Amino acid sequence: MNIKSKKRLQASFFAKVGTNAATFSAMFDIAPSLCFYMKDLDGRIMAINQRNCDVCNLKSPWDAIGRRSDELFPEPYASAYMALDREVIETGKPVIGRITPYPADKSRSFMISNVYPLTDTQGQVIGTARAYLLASGDNAEMGHYGRLRQAVAYLEQHCTENVKLGVLAALCGISVSTFQRAFMATFHMSPGEYQTNLRLKAAMNLLKTSAKRISEIAIETGFFDQSHLTRVFK
């Protein structure tokens, strides 16, 4: 799809959303840290700001407009992004302060997202708008995450070790059961799953940047052996 076709597609979508859609989109283009996009019902990107382009390693918004996440990103990134959009489209309800892994820059940060349904003049859902911040254990204070910040920072620093739930709960000043419930409600995964995700990211980084054997990388990043790493990787 050429730029002219993309502009027509975008203009048609903005017309359905409302007369202020273009202004709303332009507002986010000057936000220094907020990542933003709009998508239609088919998951095609209709608007994206420059900050999000930077995170996604795109030169300009026109590299993304008219394309779906599964055309731009590998797995499991694409599926994670599209699942959140589908949830909002199917329920018609916004998702507020959802913390999810897999930022497009492939860092160890995660995303604090707000996703809203976009409707036409008849009130029918025709797409989604998402604004998110990248956050890490050092700088996030939003929502319930502020309460778990020290535990997440500890997990990031000790992801290859056998970290006990009691240690994490104590860092937050709460009981183990309360910690498990709060962690699941915030991250939509267990502490163990979150730690495995951190280990996998560390292994992926070593696979790309070192000449070490897979068996060495597996042990170094906290997996039992090469076959364990391979199963999780798949």
ABEGO torsion letter per residue (X at the ends): XBAAAAAAAAAAAAAAAEAAAAAAAAAAAABAABBBBBBBAAGBBABBBAAAAAAAGBABAAAABGBBAAAABBOAAAAAAAAAAAAAAAAGBBBBGBBBBGBAAGBABBBBBBBBBBBBAAGBBAEBBBBBBBBBAAABABEAAAAAAAAAAAAAAAAABBBBAAAAAAAAGBBAAAAAAAAAAAAGBBAAAAAAAAAAAAAAAAAAABABBAAAAAAAAGBABAAAAAAAAX
